[in-house]
Amino acid sequence: MSYTLHSIVTPEDWALATDLRNQFWPSYPMVAEQTMAYAADVPTKEQATRLIVRSDGEPIAYLVIQKAFWYATPGRFEARLFTAAIEEPDRHLERLLGLIWSLVKFQDGNNLGIWIQDDKEHYIRAFERNGLVATQRNPESGINPQEFEAAPYLDLLPSLENLGYRFTNLAHLAEEFPDWIRRSYDLEMALMRDVPLPDPWVDIPFESFEKERLSPFFQPDTQFYAVFDGEWVAASGLTLNKADPTVMNTGLTGVLPAHRRRGLAKVLKALGLAEAKRLGVKLVTTDNEVNNPMYLLNQELGYHRLFDWVCYERKA
């Protein structure tokens, strides 16, 4: 069993990497252009190591090893490991995990995090044999928006509007506010500092956020915001899957502390699901840390648990 490593450079490389990713995670596929766009959003000085691994000439895995510049701990790296359907998966995973750890240490890393679905039993066994420990669990939940009725959750709208709140999408806000990207960035960074994560959040560079907002894969019309007295105070966004337009994923949902416990998140999520229903979407997914109140809100809206994302970590 001989391994060779190939950097991802050409469009053909990106297409192969995306195919390996989609074999591993078929329920939420991507197109190659999207994989490339996500890589381009990373700050230049923080570019990830991206490799295709071949065993005896056959592509078996796509590796992403990234310095976790969005976390506070120095020397922390995050890895993603997407494998094709392979024989002797345990044997391959032992070698692949050893390769990942070697590449982390080569870059002066001392802390590795890998998120994995809890139904990937081969992975979990290999992780635990190699000293990785589970540190956080995020249930992935889903809902069919065609079966969702927004009206009961939008009963709050008149009272919230009477208090001065306005609800709209980012496409409209971009026409109203010339500095819409900066406002969006400031709000989302403030919200991210309260998200339960394996490590304390560090704001990502504005330039990276700006690239993502200007990407053709970003959809401002499915990003919903609450505005109060000119201040952007809450957000909840959906992203349409380009490879399967019947699927959407929920990104960040949050409310600034001074405006919580009033139902803003519920209204924003209901507006998003109503838009997904209008678009003909059949599945909207989201994930939350298991003790996060947002997880309970999703259950109230009708989301059901699909599987859990589990963060495994290894420290030097």
Secondary structure in CASP SS format (residue, H / E / C, confidence):
PFRMAT SS
TARGET T0000
AUTHOR 0000-0000-0000
METHOD secondary structure of the structure
MODEL  1
M C 1.00
S C 1.00
Y E 1.00
T E 1.00
L E 1.00
H E 1.00
S E 1.00
I C 1.00
V C 1.00
T C 1.00
P H 1.00
E H 1.00
D H 1.00
W H 1.00
A H 1.00
L H 1.00
A H 1.00
T H 1.00
D H 1.00
L H 1.00
R H 1.00
N H 1.00
Q H 1.00
F H 1.00
W C 1.00
P C 1.00
S C 1.00
Y C 1.00
P C 1.00
M C 1.00
V C 1.00
A H 1.00
E H 1.00
Q H 1.00
T H 1.00
M H 1.00
A H 1.00
Y H 1.00
A H 1.00
A H 1.00
D H 1.00
V C 1.00
P C 1.00
T H 1.00
K H 1.00
E H 1.00
Q C 1.00
A C 1.00
T E 1.00
R E 1.00
L E 1.00
I E 1.00
V E 1.00
R E 1.00
S E 1.00
D C 1.00
G C 1.00
E E 1.00
P E 1.00
I E 1.00
A E 1.00
Y E 1.00
L E 1.00
V E 1.00
I E 1.00
Q E 1.00
K E 1.00
A C 1.00
F C 1.00
W C 1.00
Y E 1.00
A C 1.00
T C 1.00
P C 1.00
G C 1.00
R E 1.00
F E 1.00
E E 1.00
A E 1.00
R E 1.00
L E 1.00
F E 1.00
T E 1.00
A C 1.00
A C 1.00
I C 1.00
E C 1.00
E C 1.00
P H 1.00
D H 1.00
R H 1.00
H H 1.00
L H 1.00
E H 1.00
R H 1.00
L H 1.00
L H 1.00
G H 1.00
L H 1.00
I H 1.00
W H 1.00
S H 1.00
L H 1.00
V H 1.00
K H 1.00
F H 1.00
Q C 1.00
D C 1.00
G C 1.00
N C 1.00
N E 1.00
L E 1.00
G E 1.00
I E 1.00
W E 1.00
I E 1.00
Q E 1.00
D C 1.00
D C 1.00
K C 1.00
E H 1.00
H H 1.00
Y H 1.00
I H 1.00
R H 1.00
A H 1.00
F H 1.00
E H 1.00
R H 1.00
N C 1.00
G C 1.00
L C 1.00
V E 1.00
A E 1.00
T E 1.00
Q E 1.00
R E 1.00
N E 1.00
P E 1.00
E E 1.00
S E 1.00
G E 1.00
I E 1.00
N C 1.00
P H 1.00
Q H 1.00
E H 1.00
F C 1.00
E C 1.00
A C 1.00
A H 1.00
P H 1.00
Y H 1.00
L C 1.00
D C 1.00
L C 1.00
L H 1.00
P H 1.00
S H 1.00
L H 1.00
E H 1.00
N H 1.00
L C 1.00
G C 1.00
Y E 1.00
R E 1.00
F E 1.00
T E 1.00
N E 1.00
L H 1.00
A H 1.00
H H 1.00
L H 1.00
A H 1.00
E H 1.00
E H 1.00
F C 1.00
P C 1.00
D C 1.00
W H 1.00
I H 1.00
R H 1.00
R H 1.00
S H 1.00
Y H 1.00
D H 1.00
L H 1.00
E H 1.00
M H 1.00
A H 1.00
L H 1.00
M H 1.00
R C 1.00
D C 1.00
V C 1.00
P C 1.00
L C 1.00
P C 1.00
D C 1.00
P C 1.00
W E 1.00
V C 1.00
D C 1.00
I C 1.00
P C 1.00
F H 1.00
E H 1.00
S H 1.00
F H 1.00
E H 1.00
K H 1.00
E H 1.00
R H 1.00
L H 1.00
S C 1.00
P C 1.00
F C 1.00
F C 1.00
Q C 1.00
P H 1.00
D H 1.00
T H 1.00
Q E 1.00
F E 1.00
Y E 1.00
A E 1.00
V E 1.00
F E 1.00
D C 1.00
G C 1.00
E E 1.00
W E 1.00
V E 1.00
A E 1.00
A E 1.00
S E 1.00
G E 1.00
L E 1.00
T E 1.00
L E 1.00
N C 1.00
K C 1.00
A C 1.00
D C 1.00
P C 1.00
T C 1.00
V E 1.00
M E 1.00
N E 1.00
T E 1.00
G E 1.00
L E 1.00
T E 1.00
G E 1.00
V E 1.00
L C 1.00
P H 1.00
A H 1.00
H H 1.00
R C 1.00
R C 1.00
R C 1.00
G C 1.00
L H 1.00
A H 1.00
K H 1.00
V H 1.00
L H 1.00
K H 1.00
A H 1.00
L H 1.00
G H 1.00
L H 1.00
A H 1.00
E H 1.00
A H 1.00
K H 1.00
R H 1.00
L C 1.00
G C 1.00
V C 1.00
K C 1.00
L E 1.00
V E 1.00
T E 1.00
T E 1.00
D E 1.00
N C 1.00
E C 1.00
V C 1.00
N C 1.00
N C 1.00
P H 1.00
M H 1.00
Y H 1.00
L H 1.00
L H 1.00
N H 1.00
Q H 1.00
E H 1.00
L H 1.00
G C 1.00
Y C 1.00
H E 1.00
R E 1.00
L E 1.00
F E 1.00
D E 1.00
W E 1.00
V E 1.00
C E 1.00
Y E 1.00
E E 1.00
R E 1.00
K E 1.00
A C 1.00
END
